[in-house]
Amino acid sequence: MSLTGQFRLYAKEAILAACAAKTDADRQGLLELARTWMQAALQEPQPTPSTIPSSRSAKGARHV
């Protein structure tokens, strides 16, 4: 999983925990945490076609 995907997963977990929070303070803290994780996901550089290995080179194919 990419780093962006991990950050989004952490944000989702924080949101789910906020839904189950017992106090408003806990809920607000968890929602702020989710917001921080989403901001990190949005700021993470996305792979470009030139940085993604092709399936041939990723499999170790020999170049002729």
N, CA, C, O and CB atoms as a CASP TS submission, in Angstrom:
PFRMAT TS
TARGET T0000
AUTHOR 0000-0000-0000
METHOD Language model
MODEL 1
PARENT N/A
ATOM      1  N   MET     1       0.846  -1.175   0.000  1.00  0.00           N
ATOM      2  CA  MET     1       0.000   0.000   0.000  1.00  0.00           C
ATOM      3  C   MET     1       0.893   1.239   0.000  1.00  0.00           C
ATOM      4  O   MET     1       1.928   1.278   0.664  1.00  0.00           O
ATOM      5  CB  MET     1      -0.963  -0.003   1.222  1.00  0.00           C
ATOM      6  N   SER     2       0.477   2.230  -0.744  1.00  0.00           N
ATOM      7  CA  SER     2       1.247   3.465  -0.813  1.00  0.00           C
ATOM      8  C   SER     2       1.145   4.236   0.507  1.00  0.00           C
ATOM      9  O   SER     2       0.268   3.984   1.333  1.00  0.00           O
ATOM     10  CB  SER     2       0.759   4.339  -1.984  1.00  0.00           C
ATOM     11  N   LEU     3       2.052   5.161   0.671  1.00  0.00           N
ATOM     12  CA  LEU     3       2.027   5.999   1.862  1.00  0.00           C
ATOM     13  C   LEU     3       0.735   6.814   1.907  1.00  0.00           C
ATOM     14  O   LEU     3       0.149   6.993   2.975  1.00  0.00           O
ATOM     15  CB  LEU     3       3.255   6.930   1.895  1.00  0.00           C
ATOM     16  N   THR     4       0.296   7.303   0.761  1.00  0.00           N
ATOM     17  CA  THR     4      -0.963   8.041   0.693  1.00  0.00           C
ATOM     18  C   THR     4      -2.119   7.159   1.144  1.00  0.00           C
ATOM     19  O   THR     4      -2.984   7.604   1.899  1.00  0.00           O
ATOM     20  CB  THR     4      -1.212   8.561  -0.734  1.00  0.00           C
ATOM     21  N   GLY     5      -2.137   5.918   0.689  1.00  0.00           N
ATOM     22  CA  GLY     5      -3.179   4.978   1.085  1.00  0.00           C
ATOM     23  C   GLY     5      -3.169   4.709   2.578  1.00  0.00           C
ATOM     24  O   GLY     5      -4.222   4.593   3.205  1.00  0.00           O
ATOM     25  N   GLN     6      -1.972   4.608   3.145  1.00  0.00           N
ATOM     26  CA  GLN     6      -1.862   4.388   4.594  1.00  0.00           C
ATOM     27  C   GLN     6      -2.418   5.583   5.355  1.00  0.00           C
ATOM     28  O   GLN     6      -3.148   5.414   6.331  1.00  0.00           O
ATOM     29  CB  GLN     6      -0.394   4.135   4.999  1.00  0.00           C
ATOM     30  N   PHE     7      -2.074   6.799   4.910  1.00  0.00           N
ATOM     31  CA  PHE     7      -2.566   8.002   5.572  1.00  0.00           C
ATOM     32  C   PHE     7      -4.084   8.063   5.514  1.00  0.00           C
ATOM     33  O   PHE     7      -4.731   8.415   6.500  1.00  0.00           O
ATOM     34  CB  PHE     7      -1.960   9.254   4.934  1.00  0.00           C
ATOM     35  N   ARG     8      -4.659   7.720   4.358  1.00  0.00           N
ATOM     36  CA  ARG     8      -6.115   7.731   4.223  1.00  0.00           C
ATOM     37  C   ARG     8      -6.760   6.682   5.135  1.00  0.00           C
ATOM     38  O   ARG     8      -7.825   6.921   5.705  1.00  0.00           O
ATOM     39  CB  ARG     8      -6.517   7.480   2.759  1.00  0.00           C
ATOM     40  N   LEU     9      -6.120   5.537   5.267  1.00  0.00           N
ATOM     41  CA  LEU     9      -6.626   4.497   6.159  1.00  0.00           C
ATOM     42  C   LEU     9      -6.612   4.975   7.611  1.00  0.00           C
ATOM     43  O   LEU     9      -7.564   4.741   8.355  1.00  0.00           O
ATOM     44  CB  LEU     9      -5.793   3.214   6.014  1.00  0.00           C
ATOM     45  N   TYR    10      -5.523   5.648   8.012  1.00  0.00           N
ATOM     46  CA  TYR    10      -5.447   6.184   9.372  1.00  0.00           C
ATOM     47  C   TYR    10      -6.556   7.214   9.606  1.00  0.00           C
ATOM     48  O   TYR    10      -7.158   7.251  10.679  1.00  0.00           O
ATOM     49  CB  TYR    10      -4.060   6.822   9.626  1.00  0.00           C
ATOM     50  N   ALA    11      -6.821   8.045   8.603  1.00  0.00           N
ATOM     51  CA  ALA    11      -7.888   9.039   8.725  1.00  0.00           C
ATOM     52  C   ALA    11      -9.242   8.353   8.895  1.00  0.00           C
ATOM     53  O   ALA    11     -10.059   8.765   9.718  1.00  0.00           O
ATOM     54  CB  ALA    11      -7.910   9.967   7.492  1.00  0.00           C
ATOM     55  N   LYS    12      -9.468   7.307   8.110  1.00  0.00           N
ATOM     56  CA  LYS    12     -10.735   6.577   8.209  1.00  0.00           C
ATOM     57  C   LYS    12     -10.893   5.961   9.595  1.00  0.00           C
ATOM     58  O   LYS    12     -11.976   6.017  10.178  1.00  0.00           O
ATOM     59  CB  LYS    12     -10.815   5.480   7.127  1.00  0.00           C
ATOM     60  N   GLU    13      -9.828   5.378  10.125  1.00  0.00           N
ATOM     61  CA  GLU    13      -9.890   4.782  11.460  1.00  0.00           C
ATOM     62  C   GLU    13     -10.177   5.833  12.526  1.00  0.00           C
ATOM     63  O   GLU    13     -10.916   5.572  13.475  1.00  0.00           O
ATOM     64  CB  GLU    13      -8.583   4.059  11.779  1.00  0.00           C
ATOM     65  N   ALA    14      -9.591   7.026  12.371  1.00  0.00           N
ATOM     66  CA  ALA    14      -9.848   8.094  13.332  1.00  0.00           C
ATOM     67  C   ALA    14     -11.303   8.547  13.269  1.00  0.00           C
ATOM     68  O   ALA    14     -11.910   8.843  14.299  1.00  0.00           O
ATOM     69  CB  ALA    14      -8.913   9.282  13.074  1.00  0.00           C
ATOM     70  N   ILE    15     -11.865   8.602  12.057  1.00  0.00           N
ATOM     71  CA  ILE    15     -13.274   8.987  11.908  1.00  0.00           C
ATOM     72  C   ILE    15     -14.187   7.945  12.552  1.00  0.00           C
ATOM     73  O   ILE    15     -15.144   8.286  13.248  1.00  0.00           O
ATOM     74  CB  ILE    15     -13.634   9.161  10.415  1.00  0.00           C
ATOM     75  N   LEU    16     -13.880   6.679  12.311  1.00  0.00           N
ATOM     76  CA  LEU    16     -14.691   5.622  12.925  1.00  0.00           C
ATOM     77  C   LEU    16     -14.601   5.670  14.443  1.00  0.00           C
ATOM     78  O   LEU    16     -15.601   5.462  15.131  1.00  0.00           O
ATOM     79  CB  LEU    16     -14.248   4.245  12.421  1.00  0.00           C
ATOM     80  N   ALA    17     -13.426   5.941  14.965  1.00  0.00           N
ATOM     81  CA  ALA    17     -13.266   6.053  16.412  1.00  0.00           C
ATOM     82  C   ALA    17     -14.028   7.265  16.935  1.00  0.00           C
ATOM     83  O   ALA    17     -14.592   7.217  18.028  1.00  0.00           O
ATOM     84  CB  ALA    17     -11.775   6.152  16.788  1.00  0.00           C
ATOM     85  N   ALA    18     -14.049   8.349  16.167  1.00  0.00           N
ATOM     86  CA  ALA    18     -14.792   9.542  16.570  1.00  0.00           C
ATOM     87  C   ALA    18     -16.286   9.244  16.675  1.00  0.00           C
ATOM     88  O   ALA    18     -16.968   9.769  17.556  1.00  0.00           O
ATOM     89  CB  ALA    18     -14.549  10.685  15.575  1.00  0.00           C
ATOM     90  N   CYS    19     -16.785   8.409  15.784  1.00  0.00           N
ATOM     91  CA  CYS    19     -18.209   8.039  15.831  1.00  0.00           C
ATOM     92  C   CYS    19     -18.548   7.290  17.110  1.00  0.00           C
ATOM     93  O   CYS    19     -19.676   7.362  17.597  1.00  0.00           O
ATOM     94  CB  CYS    19     -18.579   7.182  14.617  1.00  0.00           C
ATOM     95  N   ALA    20     -17.579   6.574  17.650  1.00  0.00           N
ATOM     96  CA  ALA    20     -17.812   5.782  18.860  1.00  0.00           C
ATOM     97  C   ALA    20     -17.362   6.498  20.127  1.00  0.00           C
ATOM     98  O   ALA    20     -17.485   5.952  21.223  1.00  0.00           O
ATOM     99  CB  ALA    20     -17.098   4.455  18.751  1.00  0.00           C
ATOM    100  N   ALA    21     -16.842   7.715  19.989  1.00  0.00           N
ATOM    101  CA  ALA    21     -16.312   8.435  21.146  1.00  0.00           C
ATOM    102  C   ALA    21     -17.404   8.726  22.168  1.00  0.00           C
ATOM    103  O   ALA    21     -18.550   9.002  21.812  1.00  0.00           O
ATOM    104  CB  ALA    21     -15.653   9.739  20.703  1.00  0.00           C
ATOM    105  N   LYS    22     -17.035   8.660  23.419  1.00  0.00           N
ATOM    106  CA  LYS    22     -17.982   8.866  24.518  1.00  0.00           C
ATOM    107  C   LYS    22     -18.195  10.353  24.839  1.00  0.00           C
ATOM    108  O   LYS    22     -19.276  10.752  25.273  1.00  0.00           O
ATOM    109  CB  LYS    22     -17.491   8.139  25.763  1.00  0.00           C
ATOM    110  N   THR    23     -17.160  11.158  24.623  1.00  0.00           N
ATOM    111  CA  THR    23     -17.271  12.584  24.966  1.00  0.00           C
ATOM    112  C   THR    23     -17.054  13.446  23.729  1.00  0.00           C
ATOM    113  O   THR    23     -16.441  13.023  22.748  1.00  0.00           O
ATOM    114  CB  THR    23     -16.252  12.964  26.066  1.00  0.00           C
ATOM    115  N   ASP    24     -17.570  14.655  23.805  1.00  0.00           N
ATOM    116  CA  ASP    24     -17.396  15.591  22.703  1.00  0.00           C
ATOM    117  C   ASP    24     -15.920  15.944  22.518  1.00  0.00           C
ATOM    118  O   ASP    24     -15.459  16.121  21.390  1.00  0.00           O
ATOM    119  CB  ASP    24     -18.221  16.861  22.945  1.00  0.00           C
ATOM    120  N   ALA    25     -15.181  16.047  23.619  1.00  0.00           N
ATOM    121  CA  ALA    25     -13.757  16.367  23.541  1.00  0.00           C
ATOM    122  C   ALA    25     -12.999  15.263  22.805  1.00  0.00           C
ATOM    123  O   ALA    25     -12.145  15.549  21.966  1.00  0.00           O
ATOM    124  CB  ALA    25     -13.170  16.569  24.952  1.00  0.00           C
ATOM    125  N   ASP    26     -13.305  14.017  23.114  1.00  0.00           N
ATOM    126  CA  ASP    26     -12.665  12.891  22.422  1.00  0.00           C
ATOM    127  C   ASP    26     -13.024  12.907  20.938  1.00  0.00           C
ATOM    128  O   ASP    26     -12.169  12.697  20.078  1.00  0.00           O
ATOM    129  CB  ASP    26     -13.088  11.544  23.061  1.00  0.00           C
ATOM    130  N   ARG    27     -14.285  13.155  20.657  1.00  0.00           N
ATOM    131  CA  ARG    27     -14.758  13.175  19.274  1.00  0.00           C
ATOM    132  C   ARG    27     -14.036  14.269  18.474  1.00  0.00           C
ATOM    133  O   ARG    27     -13.570  14.033  17.359  1.00  0.00           O
ATOM    134  CB  ARG    27     -16.289  13.397  19.231  1.00  0.00           C
ATOM    135  N   GLN    28     -13.955  15.453  19.058  1.00  0.00           N
ATOM    136  CA  GLN    28     -13.289  16.563  18.377  1.00  0.00           C
ATOM    137  C   GLN    28     -11.798  16.274  18.163  1.00  0.00           C
ATOM    138  O   GLN    28     -11.242  16.591  17.112  1.00  0.00           O
ATOM    139  CB  GLN    28     -13.464  17.860  19.182  1.00  0.00           C
ATOM    140  N   GLY    29     -11.169  15.676  19.158  1.00  0.00           N
ATOM    141  CA  GLY    29      -9.754  15.329  19.020  1.00  0.00           C
ATOM    142  C   GLY    29      -9.516  14.316  17.914  1.00  0.00           C
ATOM    143  O   GLY    29      -8.564  14.442  17.144  1.00  0.00           O
ATOM    144  N   LEU    30     -10.374  13.318  17.833  1.00  0.00           N
ATOM    145  CA  LEU    30     -10.233  12.292  16.795  1.00  0.00           C
ATOM    146  C   LEU    30     -10.533  12.853  15.405  1.00  0.00           C
ATOM    147  O   LEU    30      -9.895  12.460  14.428  1.00  0.00           O
ATOM    148  CB  LEU    30     -11.162  11.111  17.089  1.00  0.00           C
ATOM    149  N   LEU    31     -11.488  13.760  15.313  1.00  0.00           N
ATOM    150  CA  LEU    31     -11.772  14.380  14.015  1.00  0.00           C
ATOM    151  C   LEU    31     -10.619  15.276  13.576  1.00  0.00           C
ATOM    152  O   LEU    31     -10.316  15.361  12.385  1.00  0.00           O
ATOM    153  CB  LEU    31     -13.075  15.193  14.080  1.00  0.00           C
ATOM    154  N   GLU    32      -9.983  15.934  14.520  1.00  0.00           N
ATOM    155  CA  GLU    32      -8.798  16.735  14.186  1.00  0.00           C
ATOM    156  C   GLU    32      -7.656  15.831  13.726  1.00  0.00           C
ATOM    157  O   GLU    32      -6.920  16.169  12.800  1.00  0.00           O
ATOM    158  CB  GLU    32      -8.352  17.582  15.402  1.00  0.00           C
ATOM    159  N   LEU    33      -7.520  14.691  14.377  1.00  0.00           N
ATOM    160  CA  LEU    33      -6.506  13.721  13.964  1.00  0.00           C
ATOM    161  C   LEU    33      -6.785  13.234  12.535  1.00  0.00           C
ATOM    162  O   LEU    33      -5.869  13.134  11.719  1.00  0.00           O
ATOM    163  CB  LEU    33      -6.470  12.522  14.948  1.00  0.00           C
ATOM    164  N   ALA    34      -8.034  12.937  12.247  1.00  0.00           N
ATOM    165  CA  ALA    34      -8.409  12.502  10.896  1.00  0.00           C
ATOM    166  C   ALA    34      -8.081  13.591   9.877  1.00  0.00           C
ATOM    167  O   ALA    34      -7.581  13.308   8.788  1.00  0.00           O
ATOM    168  CB  ALA    34      -9.915  12.146  10.834  1.00  0.00           C
ATOM    169  N   ARG    35      -8.364  14.824  10.240  1.00  0.00           N
ATOM    170  CA  ARG    35      -8.061  15.942   9.329  1.00  0.00           C
ATOM    171  C   ARG    35      -6.559  16.036   9.064  1.00  0.00           C
ATOM    172  O   ARG    35      -6.141  16.274   7.932  1.00  0.00           O
ATOM    173  CB  ARG    35      -8.578  17.276   9.917  1.00  0.00           C
ATOM    174  N   THR    36      -5.760  15.851  10.095  1.00  0.00           N
ATOM    175  CA  THR    36      -4.303  15.897   9.941  1.00  0.00           C
ATOM    176  C   THR    36      -3.816  14.785   9.005  1.00  0.00           C
ATOM    177  O   THR    36      -2.972  15.023   8.142  1.00  0.00           O
ATOM    178  CB  THR    36      -3.614  15.774  11.317  1.00  0.00           C
ATOM    179  N   TRP    37      -4.352  13.568   9.178  1.00  0.00           N
ATOM    180  CA  TRP    37      -3.963  12.452   8.310  1.00  0.00           C
ATOM    181  C   TRP    37      -4.371  12.724   6.857  1.00  0.00           C
ATOM    182  O   TRP    37      -3.617  12.416   5.934  1.00  0.00           O
ATOM    183  CB  TRP    37      -4.604  11.137   8.807  1.00  0.00           C
ATOM    184  N   MET    38      -5.561  13.298   6.655  1.00  0.00           N
ATOM    185  CA  MET    38      -6.003  13.597   5.285  1.00  0.00           C
ATOM    186  C   MET    38      -5.133  14.675   4.651  1.00  0.00           C
ATOM    187  O   MET    38      -4.829  14.601   3.461  1.00  0.00           O
ATOM    188  CB  MET    38      -7.474  14.042   5.279  1.00  0.00           C
ATOM    189  N   GLN    39      -4.732  15.666   5.423  1.00  0.00           N
ATOM    190  CA  GLN    39      -3.831  16.689   4.897  1.00  0.00           C
ATOM    191  C   GLN    39      -2.500  16.069   4.504  1.00  0.00           C
ATOM    192  O   GLN    39      -1.927  16.425   3.475  1.00  0.00           O
ATOM    193  CB  GLN    39      -3.615  17.807   5.930  1.00  0.00           C
ATOM    194  N   ALA    40      -2.009  15.154   5.309  1.00  0.00           N
ATOM    195  CA  ALA    40      -0.753  14.467   4.980  1.00  0.00           C
ATOM    196  C   ALA    40      -0.912  13.666   3.688  1.00  0.00           C
ATOM    197  O   ALA    40      -0.010  13.651   2.850  1.00  0.00           O
ATOM    198  CB  ALA    40      -0.317  13.533   6.141  1.00  0.00           C
ATOM    199  N   ALA    41      -2.051  13.004   3.527  1.00  0.00           N
ATOM    200  CA  ALA    41      -2.300  12.225   2.307  1.00  0.00           C
ATOM    201  C   ALA    41      -2.336  13.132   1.084  1.00  0.00           C
ATOM    202  O   ALA    41      -1.809  12.776   0.030  1.00  0.00           O
ATOM    203  CB  ALA    41      -3.623  11.444   2.423  1.00  0.00           C
ATOM    204  N   LEU    42      -2.947  14.290   1.217  1.00  0.00           N
ATOM    205  CA  LEU    42      -3.044  15.213   0.089  1.00  0.00           C
ATOM    206  C   LEU    42      -1.712  15.849  -0.262  1.00  0.00           C
ATOM    207  O   LEU    42      -1.496  16.232  -1.412  1.00  0.00           O
ATOM    208  CB  LEU    42      -4.050  16.290   0.391  1.00  0.00           C
ATOM    209  N   GLN    43      -0.821  15.967   0.700  1.00  0.00           N
ATOM    210  CA  GLN    43       0.482  16.577   0.461  1.00  0.00           C
ATOM    211  C   GLN    43       1.529  15.575  -0.013  1.00  0.00           C
ATOM    212  O   GLN    43       2.588  15.970  -0.501  1.00  0.00           O
ATOM    213  CB  GLN    43       0.965  17.252   1.714  1.00  0.00           C
ATOM    214  N   GLU    44       1.248  14.306   0.122  1.00  0.00           N
ATOM    215  CA  GLU    44       2.199  13.267  -0.291  1.00  0.00           C
ATOM    216  C   GLU    44       2.310  13.285  -1.812  1.00  0.00           C
ATOM    217  O   GLU    44       1.294  13.255  -2.505  1.00  0.00           O
ATOM    218  CB  GLU    44       1.753  11.850   0.220  1.00  0.00           C
ATOM    219  N   PRO    45       3.527  13.333  -2.335  1.00  0.00           N
ATOM    220  CA  PRO    45       3.685  13.335  -3.791  1.00  0.00           C
ATOM    221  C   PRO    45       3.087  12.076  -4.424  1.00  0.00           C
ATOM    222  O   PRO    45       3.265  10.968  -3.917  1.00  0.00           O
ATOM    223  CB  PRO    45       5.167  13.452  -4.161  1.00  0.00           C
ATOM    224  N   GLN    46       2.387  12.261  -5.521  1.00  0.00           N
ATOM    225  CA  GLN    46       1.784  11.143  -6.233  1.00  0.00           C
ATOM    226  C   GLN    46       2.789  10.609  -7.262  1.00  0.00           C
ATOM    227  O   GLN    46       3.535  11.385  -7.859  1.00  0.00           O
ATOM    228  CB  GLN    46       0.450  11.575  -6.924  1.00  0.00           C
ATOM    229  N   PRO    47       2.809   9.296  -7.468  1.00  0.00           N
ATOM    230  CA  PRO    47       3.727   8.742  -8.472  1.00  0.00           C
ATOM    231  C   PRO    47       3.338   9.218  -9.862  1.00  0.00           C
ATOM    232  O   PRO    47       2.159   9.354 -10.187  1.00  0.00           O
ATOM    233  CB  PRO    47       3.731   7.200  -8.420  1.00  0.00           C
ATOM    234  N   THR    48       4.343   9.462 -10.660  1.00  0.00           N
ATOM    235  CA  THR    48       4.127   9.849 -12.054  1.00  0.00           C
ATOM    236  C   THR    48       4.501   8.669 -12.929  1.00  0.00           C
ATOM    237  O   THR    48       5.191   7.762 -12.464  1.00  0.00           O
ATOM    238  CB  THR    48       4.957  11.120 -12.437  1.00  0.00           C
ATOM    239  N   PRO    49       4.066   8.651 -14.186  1.00  0.00           N
ATOM    240  CA  PRO    49       4.398   7.517 -15.052  1.00  0.00           C
ATOM    241  C   PRO    49       5.898   7.240 -15.130  1.00  0.00           C
ATOM    242  O   PRO    49       6.301   6.089 -15.297  1.00  0.00           O
ATOM    243  CB  PRO    49       3.864   7.765 -16.440  1.00  0.00           C
ATOM    244  N   SER    50       6.725   8.267 -15.011  1.00  0.00           N
ATOM    245  CA  SER    50       8.168   8.040 -15.096  1.00  0.00           C
ATOM    246  C   SER    50       8.747   7.417 -13.833  1.00  0.00           C
ATOM    247  O   SER    50       9.859   6.890 -13.866  1.00  0.00           O
ATOM    248  CB  SER    50       8.872   9.339 -15.380  1.00  0.00           C
ATOM    249  N   THR    51       8.010   7.466 -12.709  1.00  0.00           N
ATOM    250  CA  THR    51       8.529   6.885 -11.466  1.00  0.00           C
ATOM    251  C   THR    51       7.914   5.531 -11.153  1.00  0.00           C
ATOM    252  O   THR    51       8.316   4.879 -10.190  1.00  0.00           O
ATOM    253  CB  THR    51       8.281   7.826 -10.312  1.00  0.00           C
ATOM    254  N   ILE    52       6.944   5.098 -11.956  1.00  0.00           N
ATOM    255  CA  ILE    52       6.314   3.800 -11.754  1.00  0.00           C
ATOM    256  C   ILE    52       7.041   2.784 -12.622  1.00  0.00           C
ATOM    257  O   ILE    52       7.096   2.939 -13.842  1.00  0.00           O
ATOM    258  CB  ILE    52       4.787   3.845 -12.093  1.00  0.00           C
ATOM    259  N   PRO    53       7.605   1.739 -12.003  1.00  0.00           N
ATOM    260  CA  PRO    53       8.315   0.748 -12.825  1.00  0.00           C
ATOM    261  C   PRO    53       7.339   0.017 -13.750  1.00  0.00           C
ATOM    262  O   PRO    53       6.209  -0.292 -13.372  1.00  0.00           O
ATOM    263  CB  PRO    53       9.064  -0.269 -11.926  1.00  0.00           C
ATOM    264  N   SER    54       7.803  -0.247 -14.955  1.00  0.00           N
ATOM    265  CA  SER    54       6.952  -0.984 -15.888  1.00  0.00           C
ATOM    266  C   SER    54       6.860  -2.431 -15.443  1.00  0.00           C
ATOM    267  O   SER    54       7.716  -2.913 -14.702  1.00  0.00           O
ATOM    268  CB  SER    54       7.495  -0.890 -17.337  1.00  0.00           C
ATOM    269  N   SER    55       5.836  -3.118 -15.889  1.00  0.00           N
ATOM    270  CA  SER    55       5.648  -4.508 -15.480  1.00  0.00           C
ATOM    271  C   SER    55       6.787  -5.384 -15.988  1.00  0.00           C
ATOM    272  O   SER    55       7.148  -6.366 -15.339  1.00  0.00           O
ATOM    273  CB  SER    55       4.304  -5.041 -15.991  1.00  0.00           C
ATOM    274  N   ARG    56       7.356  -5.041 -17.141  1.00  0.00           N
ATOM    275  CA  ARG    56       8.472  -5.855 -17.666  1.00  0.00           C
ATOM    276  C   ARG    56       9.704  -5.711 -16.795  1.00  0.00           C
ATOM    277  O   ARG    56      10.326  -6.712 -16.439  1.00  0.00           O
ATOM    278  CB  ARG    56       8.809  -5.452 -19.114  1.00  0.00           C
ATOM    279  N   SER    57      10.071  -4.476 -16.442  1.00  0.00           N
ATOM    280  CA  SER    57      11.272  -4.306 -15.626  1.00  0.00           C
ATOM    281  C   SER    57      11.032  -4.759 -14.188  1.00  0.00           C
ATOM    282  O   SER    57      11.964  -5.192 -13.511  1.00  0.00           O
ATOM    283  CB  SER    57      11.725  -2.843 -15.645  1.00  0.00           C
ATOM    284  N   ALA    58       9.801  -4.664 -13.725  1.00  0.00           N
ATOM    285  CA  ALA    58       9.506  -5.103 -12.361  1.00  0.00           C
ATOM    286  C   ALA    58       9.620  -6.621 -12.247  1.00  0.00           C
ATOM    287  O   ALA    58       9.910  -7.139 -11.168  1.00  0.00           O
ATOM    288  CB  ALA    58       8.100  -4.642 -11.937  1.00  0.00           C
ATOM    289  N   LYS    59       9.397  -7.332 -13.339  1.00  0.00           N
ATOM    290  CA  LYS    59       9.498  -8.793 -13.316  1.00  0.00           C
ATOM    291  C   LYS    59      10.909  -9.272 -13.616  1.00  0.00           C
ATOM    292  O   LYS    59      11.174 -10.474 -13.630  1.00  0.00           O
ATOM    293  CB  LYS    59       8.531  -9.400 -14.314  1.00  0.00           C
ATOM    294  N   GLY    60      11.813  -8.329 -13.856  1.00  0.00           N
ATOM    295  CA  GLY    60      13.192  -8.719 -14.123  1.00  0.00           C
ATOM    296  C   GLY    60      13.398  -9.230 -15.540  1.00  0.00           C
ATOM    297  O   GLY    60      14.294 -10.039 -15.783  1.00  0.00           O
ATOM    298  N   ALA    61      12.589  -8.772 -16.468  1.00  0.00           N
ATOM    299  CA  ALA    61      12.722  -9.215 -17.860  1.00  0.00           C
ATOM    300  C   ALA    61      14.057  -8.753 -18.431  1.00  0.00           C
ATOM    301  O   ALA    61      14.537  -7.662 -18.122  1.00  0.00           O
ATOM    302  CB  ALA    61      11.555  -8.679 -18.722  1.00  0.00           C
ATOM    303  N   ARG    62      14.633  -9.585 -19.251  1.00  0.00           N
ATOM    304  CA  ARG    62      15.884  -9.231 -19.892  1.00  0.00           C
ATOM    305  C   ARG    62      15.604  -8.346 -21.084  1.00  0.00           C
ATOM    306  O   ARG    62      14.655  -8.563 -21.838  1.00  0.00           O
ATOM    307  CB  ARG    62      16.663 -10.482 -20.314  1.00  0.00           C
ATOM    308  N   HIS    63      16.458  -7.333 -21.240  1.00  0.00           N
ATOM    309  CA  HIS    63      16.336  -6.440 -22.395  1.00  0.00           C
ATOM    310  C   HIS    63      17.161  -7.008 -23.524  1.00  0.00           C
ATOM    311  O   HIS    63      18.297  -7.434 -23.320  1.00  0.00           O
ATOM    312  CB  HIS    63      16.790  -4.990 -22.052  1.00  0.00           C
ATOM    313  N   VAL    64      16.593  -7.014 -24.710  1.00  0.00           N
ATOM    314  CA  VAL    64      17.285  -7.601 -25.867  1.00  0.00           C
ATOM    315  C   VAL    64      17.993  -6.539 -26.637  1.00  0.00           C
ATOM    316  O   VAL    64      18.635  -6.831 -27.646  1.00  0.00           O
ATOM    317  CB  VAL    64      16.315  -8.342 -26.779  1.00  0.00           C
TER
END
